[in-house]
Amino acid sequence: LPNTRLGMAWTELNRERIQRKLEASPKYQKLKYAIMSGYLGCSFLPIHEPDLQAIYDALVVENQDRIKRLGNVPAGPGHTDLNMMEIGFFANVVQIVYLARALEVDMRDWSMAFEDNSLSYFDGILSGIHEGQDFYLKEDFIHEMMKEIAATDKDFAPFFRPYHAYQEYGWPFGTRPDLGAAQAACPLFTLRLKTNPVTLPTLSTEKAPLSLEKRTSQDIMKKLGLQAEPFARCTTCHEGELALHTGRKIPFRSPKDLAPRLAKRSFSTERTMQDEIMERVRQEGAGQMPPHGARLTATEIKDLDRYLREVLAR
């Protein structure tokens, strides 16, 4: 389709633009070997479970906003068909966010989506699987960084072997990295880092709370005089294993875990999770929460708001 070819062509131009931004960072030359080693799976990037959860939450928020703009909430067996494909590869999205944070580069305009800070990158050639390893999304970053490394460090030149996926069609785009050849450079990356060791920064930039929340949800409910959990219906989709399939994980019954998430701002909307929750339970139609069934009553909404405020008040 013409729009598909256009997206592929734009993606290649966009990845070149992003690479110029990366190279402009004062930290790029120092950290590029360590980051590329992590991207290729030669080593590990300092990314932890809270980082994965935070980016997953941000993707879910952006996805819900997109569904809301469609004006319809999909239901039935195919209700996830319109979801952002990035949700299925969110671990690689986390690595892209890590790249920006480590090099202190603003990623506000990296995506070709209309929204600032969008985490949507899936508009290229879907070829990011190599020997069972997943390189979706970050493959474009691997291509551009390996090209630069090969050009400035001749020892790496044999490991950068781009190929043209659509050469037979005569299209002037479709250049992909040979991931097998790039991974063959792992011993050389290891040698470079042994000779010139660097310490990669962690992804998380949030400071630990001054005091640890020790109250339980029952303690807060008792203080507020609540007889029933105001979030009971929310937990159906947002707590337990079901949260991985129906909605982002929100630990309503654990104030200690809930408080930092309530204060966290979305990458795309810049709203806090607390604002997001209250907006969705108050609205009607696309994007409403709960998405199906009876709406929360005015009293339930008021009690939920009081509970969330008290969790943050610690």
C-alpha positions in Angstrom: 0.0 0.0 0.0 1.2 3.5 -0.7 0.8 4.7 2.9 2.8 1.7 4.1 5.7 2.6 1.7 5.5 6.2 2.8 5.7 5.2 6.5 8.8 3.0 5.8 10.5 5.8 3.9 9.8 8.4 6.6 11.0 6.0 9.3 14.4 5.8 7.6 14.7 9.6 7.4 13.5 9.9 11.0 16.1 7.4 12.3 18.8 9.4 10.6 17.5 12.6 12.3 17.4 10.9 15.7 21.0 9.6 15.2 22.2 13.2 14.6 20.6 14.2 17.9 22.4 11.3 19.7 25.8 12.1 18.2 25.3 15.7 19.4 25.2 14.5 23.0 28.4 15.1 24.9 28.0 11.6 26.3 27.5 9.7 23.1 31.2 8.9 22.3 31.8 7.7 25.8 28.7 5.5 26.2 28.0 4.3 22.6 29.9 1.0 22.9 28.2 0.0 26.2 24.8 1.0 24.9 25.2 -0.8 21.6 26.5 -3.9 23.5 23.3 -3.8 25.5 21.0 -3.3 22.5 22.6 -6.3 20.7 22.3 -8.5 23.8 26.1 -8.8 24.3 25.6 -7.3 27.8 22.8 -6.0 30.0 21.6 -2.5 30.4 20.9 -1.2 33.9 17.1 -1.5 33.5 15.0 -2.9 36.4 11.4 -4.1 36.9 10.0 -0.7 38.1 11.4 0.8 34.9 9.6 -1.8 32.8 6.3 -1.3 34.7 6.6 2.5 34.4 7.0 2.5 30.6 4.3 -0.2 30.3 1.9 2.1 32.2 2.8 5.0 30.0 2.1 2.9 26.9 -1.3 1.8 28.3 -2.2 5.5 28.9 -1.2 6.5 25.4 -3.1 3.6 23.9 -6.3 4.4 25.9 -6.1 8.0 24.7 -5.9 6.8 21.1 -8.8 4.5 21.5 -10.7 7.4 23.1 -10.1 9.6 20.1 -11.6 6.9 17.9 -14.9 7.5 19.7 -15.5 3.8 20.3 -14.5 1.2 22.9 -13.8 -2.1 21.2 -15.4 -5.1 22.8 -15.4 -8.9 22.1 -12.7 -11.3 21.1 -10.9 -8.8 18.9 -11.0 -5.9 21.3 -7.2 -5.6 21.3 -6.8 -5.4 17.5 -6.6 -1.6 17.6 -4.0 -1.5 20.4 -0.6 0.1 19.8 1.8 -2.7 18.6 4.5 -1.2 20.9 2.6 -2.7 23.9 3.6 -6.1 22.7 7.3 -5.1 22.6 7.4 -2.7 25.5 10.7 -4.1 26.8 12.3 -2.6 23.6 10.5 0.6 24.1 12.1 0.8 27.6 15.5 0.5 25.9 14.7 3.3 23.6 13.7 5.5 26.6 16.9 4.4 28.3 19.0 5.5 25.3 17.5 9.0 25.5 17.9 9.2 29.3 21.5 7.9 29.3 22.6 10.4 26.7 20.4 13.2 28.1 18.7 13.8 24.8 15.1 15.1 24.6 13.0 12.5 22.9 9.9 14.7 22.7 9.9 14.7 18.9 11.4 11.2 18.2 8.1 9.7 17.2 6.3 10.6 14.1 3.0 10.6 16.0 1.3 13.9 16.5 1.6 13.9 20.3 4.8 15.1 22.0 6.6 12.4 23.9 4.7 9.6 22.1 6.1 6.1 22.5 4.8 5.1 19.1 7.6 3.9 16.8 6.0 1.1 14.8 6.0 2.5 11.3 8.8 0.7 9.6 9.7 -2.7 8.2 8.7 -5.6 10.5 11.9 -7.6 10.4 13.2 -7.4 13.9 13.4 -11.1 14.8 16.8 -12.9 14.7 17.3 -16.4 15.9 14.4 -16.1 18.3 15.6 -12.8 19.7 13.4 -9.7 19.5 14.8 -6.5 18.0 11.6 -4.9 17.0 11.6 -1.1 17.2 15.2 -0.8 18.4 16.5 -2.3 15.1 16.5 1.2 13.5 18.6 2.5 16.4 21.0 -0.4 16.0 21.3 0.3 12.3 22.2 4.0 12.7 24.5 3.5 15.7 26.4 0.6 14.1 26.8 2.6 11.0 28.4 5.4 12.9 30.6 3.0 15.0 31.7 1.2 11.9 32.6 4.5 10.2 34.7 5.8 13.1 36.2 2.6 14.4 37.4 0.5 11.5 37.6 -2.7 13.6 33.8 -2.8 13.6 33.4 -2.2 9.8 33.2 -5.9 9.0 30.2 -6.3 11.4 28.1 -3.6 9.7 26.5 -5.3 6.7 23.3 -3.5 5.7 21.0 -5.1 3.1 18.1 -3.7 1.0 15.0 -5.6 1.9 13.1 -4.3 -1.2 15.8 -4.0 -3.8 13.9 -6.2 -6.2 11.1 -3.6 -6.3 13.5 -0.7 -7.0 12.4 1.2 -3.9 15.0 3.7 -2.6 14.4 2.6 1.0 14.3 -0.6 3.0 17.9 -0.7 4.3 18.1 -3.0 7.3 21.0 -4.1 9.5 22.3 -7.7 9.3 21.6 -8.5 13.0 23.6 -11.7 12.9 26.7 -9.8 11.7 26.2 -7.1 14.3 25.9 -9.7 17.1 29.2 -11.3 15.9 30.8 -8.1 17.1 30.0 -9.0 20.8 33.5 -10.1 21.6 34.9 -6.9 20.2 32.4 -4.8 22.2 33.5 -6.7 25.3 37.1 -6.0 24.6 36.5 -2.3 24.0 34.6 -2.1 27.3 37.3 -4.0 29.1 40.0 -1.6 27.8 37.9 1.5 28.4 35.4 0.6 31.1 32.4 2.9 31.6 29.5 2.9 34.1 26.1 3.3 32.5 23.6 5.3 34.4 20.4 3.7 35.7 17.1 4.5 34.0 15.2 5.5 37.1 15.6 9.1 38.1 13.0 9.3 40.8 14.2 9.8 44.4 13.1 7.4 47.1 10.4 8.7 49.3 11.5 10.2 52.6 9.3 8.0 54.6 8.0 4.5 53.7 4.2 4.1 53.7 3.2 1.6 56.4 -0.6 2.0 56.3 -2.7 -0.6 54.7 -5.8 0.1 52.6 -7.9 -0.9 55.6 -6.2 1.7 57.8 -6.9 4.4 55.3 -10.5 3.3 54.9 -11.0 3.3 58.6 -9.6 6.8 58.9 -11.9 8.0 56.2 -14.9 6.2 57.6 -15.4 4.1 54.4 -17.4 0.9 54.9 -16.5 -0.6 51.5 -13.5 -0.4 49.2 -14.2 2.4 46.7 -11.8 0.8 44.2 -13.4 -2.7 44.4 -14.6 -2.7 40.8 -11.3 -1.3 39.6 -9.4 -4.3 40.9 -11.2 -6.7 38.6 -9.0 -5.5 35.7 -6.1 -3.7 37.3 -4.9 -6.1 40.0 -3.5 -9.6 39.6 -2.4 -11.4 36.5 -5.5 -10.2 34.6 -4.0 -6.7 34.7 -1.4 -7.8 32.1 -4.3 -8.5 29.6 -7.0 -6.0 30.4 -5.4 -2.9 31.8 -2.3 -1.5 33.4 -1.4 -2.8 36.8 -2.6 -0.5 39.6 -2.0 -1.8 43.2 -5.1 -0.1 44.8 -4.9 -2.3 47.9 -1.2 -1.5 48.5 -0.8 2.2 49.5 3.0 1.7 49.6 3.1 0.7 46.0 0.2 2.9 44.8 1.5 6.2 46.1 4.5 6.6 43.8 2.5 5.6 40.8 -0.3 8.0 41.5 2.2 10.9 41.4 3.9 9.7 38.2 3.2 11.7 35.0 2.4 10.0 31.7 4.9 10.4 28.9 2.3 11.4 26.4 -0.4 13.3 28.3 1.8 14.6 31.2 -1.1 13.9 33.6 -0.5 12.1 36.8 -2.1 8.7 37.3 -4.3 10.1 39.9 -5.7 12.7 37.5 -6.0 10.0 34.8 -8.0 7.7 37.1 -10.4 10.4 38.3 -11.0 11.8 34.8 -11.9 8.3 33.4 -14.3 7.4 36.2 -16.1 10.7 35.7 -16.4 10.7 31.9 -19.0 8.8 29.8 -18.5 7.1 26.5 -15.1 6.2 24.9 -12.4 6.0 27.5 -14.7 5.7 30.5 -13.8 3.5 33.4 -15.1 0.9 34.0 -15.4 0.5 30.2 -18.4 -1.7 30.5 -21.3 -2.2 32.8 -22.8 0.3 35.3 -21.0 3.6 35.9 -19.6 4.4 39.4 -22.1 6.3 41.5 -21.4 9.9 42.6 -20.7 8.6 46.1 -18.3 5.9 44.8 -16.4 8.5 42.8 -16.2 10.8 45.8 -15.0 8.0 48.0 -12.4 6.9 45.5 -11.1 10.4 45.1 -10.8 10.7 48.9 -8.9 7.4 49.1 -6.4 8.4 46.4 -5.8 11.8 48.0 -5.2 10.2 51.4 -2.7 7.7 49.9 -0.7 10.6 48.5 -1.0 12.6 51.7 1.2 10.1 53.6 
